[in-house]
Amino acid sequence: MREHPLSKLLLVGTTWRNIGWKFTMGPQPRSSPSDLVSGLALARWLGVTDKTVRELAKAGIAVRAGRGLYKLEESVRWYCEHVRRTASQRGGEASLAKMRDERIRIAKEQADALALKNAAARGEMLYAAAVEAEWSGVLRNVRAACWRCRHVRARACHT
């Protein structure tokens, strides 16, 4: 299988503000000055903070080339691999849907808890023990009244 001749094109010396793209054919020297960037420049390239770049360097993802300097191409390649690996460990769309559903469920539970708390603060809620005690007293009085009625009827029938 033949390789396409333009597959060896490399972007060299590009920045966010640099409009003029410089293309060269073939591999570039590994430690050319244009491959070395500061931590702040690498942070802009990766869309992270300078502190995150330092943490990535400690983890071996951002490749250091000296004090405060990083190898751009290798660091970007390793960072992309790190992001791919992290995304694949999350489980894809099914896992994301499950996490989203779980967050929705938790939000609903929190809303329900807040609604109950507000109802209790307004005095709209009753304690179950108090309701049970009240109804037990009512039913006790009804049972006693029925018992008395039965005895009164029984005496009336026997006389």
Buried (B, 14 or more C-beta within 10 A) or exposed (E): EEEEEEEEEBEBEBEEEEEEEEEEEEEEEEEEEBBBBEBEBBBBBBEBEBEBBBEBBEEEBBBBBEEEBBBBBBBBEBBEEBEEEEEEEEEEEEEEEEEEEEEEEEEEEEEEEEEEEEEEEEEEEEEEEEEEEEEEEEEEEEEEEEEEEEEEEEEEEEE
